[in-house]
Amino acid sequence: MALKSGIVGLPNVGKSTLFNALTNAKALAANFPFATKEPNVGVITVPDKRLDALSELVQPQKTIPTTVEIVDIAGLIKGASQGEGLGNQFLANIRETDAIVHVVRCFDNDNVIHVDGSVDPVRDKEIIDTELILKDLETVEKRLERLKKAAKSGEKAAQKTVELGQQIYDHLESGKTARSMDVPDEAMDMFKDMYLLTAKPILYVCNVDEDSILTGNKHTEAFKAAVKDEQAEVILISAQIEADIAELDTYEERMEFVQDMGLEEPGVNRVIRASYKLLNLITYFTAGEKEVRAWTVRNGAKGPEAAGVIHTDFEKGFIRAQVIKYNDFMEYGSEAKVKEAGKMGVEGKEYVVNDGDIMHFLFNV
C-alpha cells in the first residue's frame, strides 16, 4: 500500500526522536529548530499478535509482518502559510501524506529549547492548526474564483458548487478545521477533490517525561480538554524512553525494559497501530509451510483488490478466494481441520475482506 502518515509539530517537540524509535532509521535529532530540513521517510513494521500466534501454530520457514510508511516532516512555525521558516516545504510535504501524527511537547526541561519560549501544547497545536487553515483558505479561494467564472457563463452545476465552496470557506474562516465540517453528500466529491490539509485524519501524540508516562501531567490534561470534541485519539509516550528501548539489541531486553517502566508494550506499538487505523487499513493473512505473512489492504476492499496486493496478476485473473476466519483457524489448529469442520468459506469477487481473514486465492492468467 502506498498510504503513509506524516509526523508533524513545532520544532523541538520530539518528532525526529519518535521517528527514530518507530523506524530505527537514526534520523538527525538535535536540540535546535529545523534540525529536520528534508523529510525522512521510513518503513515501519506493524506489530500484530495474531501473526505471532499463527506463526507459532503453523511453524513456517519464515514469518513476514506487514509495513506502513511514515514521514518525519520539518518543524513548522508561525507564518508557515506565508513561507516563513520552512513553511512552503512543510506544507508541500504534508500535502503528500494521507494522515497526520501531530506530536506536541508535554514535558518541562530547561535544557531543551522551545521555539516559543515556554511549554504550552494547546498553543502549539493552535499554531499549526492556524497555519494549515490559512493554507486551506488559500486553496478554497482559488477554487472559488474558477467556479464563479464558470457560474457567470451560465453553468448550473457550477452555480451550485459555488454555494458549497463558500460553505467550506466560511467554515475554515471561522477557525475550524475541514475535518470538523459536516459535509453534505452532494459536496463530498468536491470536498475530497480540494485535498485540504486540515481534512486529513489526525492522531495526537503527547511527548511526556518519564514520570508522566503512566499518569500524564498538567500539560496532557489541558491538551486532552482542548481536543475533546475532535474525536481524535490521544496517545501519551516518552520519545526518549522509546529511543532508549530502540537502542536495545534483543526483543527480550526491550520487553524487560518496558516492564520495568510499568508498561505492557513499547509506546511506538500503540502509535503504529493507531496510525494504521487512521489510514483506514486492515490486515489479512496468508499461511503455509513456506511462510506466514500479513498483508495490508484498505478497509472495505473486495477479494480481487486484496489479491492484487500480492501480485497484479492475482487481481486480473481472480477466480475465487478460500477464506478462514482467524478465530476458527486458531480453534481447529490447521487448514485441514477447518475444512473438515466446514468452516472454510469460498468467496467470489464481491466478497468484502474482513480484518484477520486468512486467505488463499485461486486465479487464472
C-alpha positions in Angstrom: 0.0 0.0 0.0 1.2 3.5 -0.9 -0.5 5.2 2.0 1.6 7.0 4.6 1.4 9.1 7.7 3.3 12.3 8.3 4.7 13.3 11.7 4.2 17.0 12.3 4.7 19.5 15.1 6.6 22.6 16.1 10.4 22.4 16.1 12.0 20.5 19.1 8.9 18.7 20.3 10.4 15.2 19.7 9.3 14.4 16.2 12.6 13.0 15.0 13.3 11.2 18.2 9.9 9.4 17.8 10.6 8.8 14.1 13.9 7.1 15.0 12.2 4.9 17.6 9.5 4.0 15.1 11.9 3.1 12.3 15.3 2.7 13.9 16.4 4.9 10.9 18.6 7.2 13.1 17.3 10.4 11.6 19.1 13.6 12.9 17.5 14.6 16.3 19.0 17.8 17.6 18.3 20.4 20.2 17.8 23.3 17.8 15.0 24.4 15.4 14.9 23.0 11.9 17.1 20.0 12.6 14.9 18.2 10.1 15.0 20.0 6.7 14.4 17.3 4.2 11.6 14.8 5.2 12.8 11.5 6.4 10.8 8.6 5.0 10.7 5.3 7.0 9.1 1.9 6.7 7.7 0.6 10.0 6.7 -2.9 10.9 3.1 -3.2 12.1 3.0 -5.2 15.4 0.3 -7.9 15.3 -0.1 -10.6 18.0 -2.2 -12.6 15.6 0.7 -13.0 13.2 2.9 -14.3 16.0 0.1 -16.8 17.1 -0.3 -18.0 13.5 3.4 -18.5 13.1 3.7 -20.4 16.3 0.9 -22.7 15.1 2.0 -23.2 11.5 5.7 -23.3 12.1 6.6 -21.8 8.7 10.1 -21.3 7.3 9.7 -17.6 7.6 7.2 -15.0 9.1 6.7 -11.7 7.4 4.8 -8.8 9.0 3.1 -6.0 7.1 4.5 -2.5 7.0 3.4 1.1 6.6 5.3 4.3 5.6 5.8 7.2 7.9 7.4 10.6 7.2 9.3 12.9 9.6 8.4 16.4 8.3 10.3 19.6 9.1 9.1 21.6 12.1 6.5 24.4 11.4 6.4 27.9 12.9 4.1 30.9 12.8 3.9 32.3 9.3 4.5 29.0 7.6 1.4 29.5 5.3 3.2 32.6 4.0 6.5 30.8 3.6 8.1 31.6 6.9 10.8 29.2 8.1 10.5 26.0 6.1 6.8 26.7 5.6 6.4 26.1 1.9 8.4 22.9 2.2 6.5 21.7 5.2 3.1 22.3 3.6 4.2 20.5 0.4 5.4 17.5 2.4 2.2 17.3 4.5 0.1 17.5 1.3 1.7 14.3 0.1 0.7 12.3 3.2 -2.7 10.6 3.9 -2.9 11.1 7.7 -1.2 13.3 10.3 0.5 12.2 13.5 0.7 15.5 15.4 3.4 15.5 18.2 3.0 18.1 21.0 5.5 18.7 23.7 4.1 18.0 27.2 7.3 18.0 29.3 9.3 20.7 31.1 13.1 20.7 30.5 15.1 23.9 30.5 17.8 22.2 28.6 15.6 21.6 25.6 14.8 24.8 23.7 11.2 25.6 22.9 10.7 27.7 19.8 8.2 29.9 21.5 9.9 30.1 24.9 7.5 28.1 27.0 5.7 24.8 27.2 2.1 25.1 26.1 0.8 22.2 24.0 -2.6 23.8 23.4 -1.0 26.9 22.0 1.4 24.8 19.9 -1.5 22.9 18.4 -3.4 26.1 17.6 -0.3 27.5 15.8 -0.2 24.5 13.4 -4.0 24.4 13.0 -4.0 28.1 12.1 -1.2 27.8 9.5 -2.9 24.8 7.9 -6.3 26.5 7.9 -4.8 29.6 6.3 -3.3 27.5 3.5 -6.6 25.7 3.1 -8.4 29.0 2.8 -6.0 30.0 0.0 -6.7 26.7 -1.8 -10.5 27.1 -1.5 -10.3 30.8 -2.5 -8.6 29.8 -5.8 -11.1 27.1 -6.5 -14.0 29.5 -5.8 -12.5 32.0 -8.3 -12.6 29.4 -11.0 -16.1 28.2 -10.1 -17.5 31.8 -10.0 -16.2 32.4 -13.6 -17.9 29.2 -14.7 -21.1 30.1 -12.9 -21.2 33.5 -14.7 -21.1 31.7 -18.0 -24.4 30.0 -17.1 -23.3 26.6 -15.9 -26.0 25.5 -13.4 -23.7 22.8 -11.9 -21.0 25.5 -11.2 -23.6 27.7 -9.5 -24.4 25.0 -7.0 -20.8 24.2 -6.4 -20.1 27.9 -5.7 -22.5 27.7 -2.8 -20.9 24.6 -1.4 -17.4 26.0 -1.9 -18.5 29.1 0.0 -19.7 27.0 2.9 -16.4 25.3 3.1 -14.6 28.7 3.0 -16.8 30.1 5.8 -16.2 27.1 8.0 -12.4 27.4 7.6 -12.6 31.2 8.1 -14.3 30.7 11.5 -11.1 29.0 12.6 -12.3 25.4 12.3 -10.5 22.6 10.6 -12.0 21.0 7.5 -12.2 17.6 9.2 -14.7 19.0 11.7 -17.1 20.1 9.0 -20.3 18.2 8.4 -20.1 17.9 4.6 -23.3 17.1 2.7 -23.2 14.1 0.4 -23.6 16.1 -2.7 -20.5 18.2 -1.8 -18.3 15.2 -0.8 -16.6 14.8 -4.2 -15.8 18.5 -4.4 -14.6 18.4 -0.8 -12.2 15.5 -1.4 -11.0 16.9 -4.7 -9.7 20.0 -2.9 -7.1 17.9 -0.9 -7.4 20.2 2.1 -4.6 19.8 4.7 -7.0 20.1 7.6 -9.3 17.4 6.2 -6.7 14.7 6.8 -7.4 12.3 9.7 -5.3 13.1 12.7 -3.7 11.3 15.7 -2.2 13.3 18.6 0.9 12.1 20.4 1.8 13.8 23.7 5.5 13.6 24.3 5.9 13.4 28.1 8.7 13.0 30.6 9.4 9.6 32.1 7.5 10.3 35.3 4.3 11.2 33.4 4.2 8.2 31.0 1.5 6.3 33.0 -0.5 9.1 34.6 0.0 12.2 32.4 0.6 15.7 33.8 -0.9 19.2 33.8 0.1 19.7 30.1 -1.6 16.5 28.9 -4.7 17.2 30.9 -5.0 20.7 29.3 -4.4 19.2 25.9 -7.0 16.5 26.2 -9.5 19.0 27.3 -8.7 21.2 24.3 -9.3 18.4 21.8 -12.1 16.5 23.5 -14.6 17.5 20.7 -12.4 16.4 17.8 -13.0 12.6 18.2 -9.2 12.1 17.7 -7.1 9.6 19.6 -4.5 11.0 22.0 -1.6 8.8 23.0 1.0 9.5 25.7 4.5 8.4 25.1 8.0 9.4 26.2 10.0 9.8 23.0 13.2 9.5 25.0 12.2 6.2 26.6 11.2 4.9 23.2 14.6 5.9 21.8 16.3 4.0 24.7 14.1 0.9 24.0 15.0 1.1 20.3 18.7 1.0 21.2 18.4 -2.4 22.9 19.5 -5.4 20.8 17.0 -8.1 21.5 13.3 -8.5 21.9 13.8 -9.9 25.4 15.9 -6.9 26.5 13.3 -4.5 25.1 10.4 -6.2 26.9 12.3 -6.3 30.2 12.9 -2.6 29.9 9.2 -1.9 29.0 8.0 -4.0 32.0 10.5 -2.2 34.3 8.8 1.0 33.3 5.4 -0.4 34.2 4.3 -0.6 30.6 2.7 -3.5 28.7 4.4 -2.8 25.4 6.5 0.0 23.8 4.6 3.2 23.1 5.6 3.1 19.5 3.5 -0.1 19.0 0.4 1.9 20.0 1.4 4.8 17.7 1.9 2.4 14.8 -1.4 0.6 15.3 -3.3 3.9 15.7 -1.7 5.2 12.5 -2.7 2.1 10.7 -6.2 2.5 11.8 -6.1 6.2 10.9 -5.2 5.3 7.4 -8.3 3.0 7.3 -6.2 -0.1 6.7 -6.8 -3.7 7.8 -4.7 -6.8 7.7 -5.3 -10.2 6.1 -3.0 -13.2 6.3 -1.7 -16.0 4.1 -0.5 -19.1 5.9 1.5 -22.0 4.7 4.6 -24.1 5.3 6.9 -21.7 3.5 5.7 -18.5 5.1 3.1 -16.9 7.3 2.6 -13.4 6.1 0.5 -10.3 6.9 -0.8 -8.1 4.1 -2.2 -4.6 4.2 -5.4 -3.7 2.4 -7.8 -0.8 2.7 -10.9 -1.3 4.9 -13.8 -2.2 2.6 -11.7 -3.8 -0.1 -13.1 -6.8 -2.0 -11.4 -10.1 -2.8 -9.8 -9.1 -6.2 -8.2 -5.9 -4.7 -6.8 -7.9 -1.8 -5.4 -10.5 -4.2 -3.8 -7.6 -6.1 -1.8 -6.6 -3.1 0.2 -9.8 -3.5 0.5 -9.5 -7.3 -1.4 -7.7 -10.0 -1.9 -10.9 -11.9 -3.8 -12.3 -8.9 -6.3 -9.4 -9.3 -6.6 -9.6 -13.1 -7.2 -13.3 -13.1 -9.1 -13.6 -9.8 -11.5 -16.6 -9.7 -12.3 -17.0 -6.1 -10.8 -16.9 -2.6 -10.8 -19.5 0.1 -11.3 -17.7 3.4 -10.8 -18.9 7.0 -11.6 -16.7 9.9 -8.7 -16.2 12.3 -10.6 -17.4 15.4 -11.6 -20.6 13.5 -8.0 -21.3 12.4 -6.8 -20.9 16.0 -9.6 -23.1 17.3 -9.1 -26.0 14.9 -5.3 -25.7 14.6 -4.9 -26.3 10.8 -6.4 -25.6 7.4 -7.3 -29.3 7.0 -9.2 -29.4 10.3 -11.0 -26.1 9.4 -12.1 -27.7 6.2 -13.3 -30.9 8.0 -15.4 -28.7 10.3 -17.0 -26.9 7.3 -15.6 -23.6 8.4 -13.7 -22.6 5.2 -15.6 -20.1 3.0 -15.4 -20.0 -0.8 -15.9 -16.4 -1.8 -16.3 -14.6 -5.1 -15.4 -11.1 -6.5 -17.9 -9.3 -4.3 -16.6 -10.6 -1.0 -15.5 -7.8 1.3 -12.4 -8.7 3.2 -12.5 -8.7 7.0 -9.6 -7.8 9.3 -7.9 -11.0 10.3 -9.1 -13.1 7.4 -6.7 -15.9 6.3 -7.0 -16.1 2.5 -5.9 -18.3 -0.3 -6.5 -17.0 -3.9 -7.3 -19.0 -7.0 -6.6 -17.2 -10.2 -6.0 -17.7 -13.9 -3.9 -15.5 -16.2 
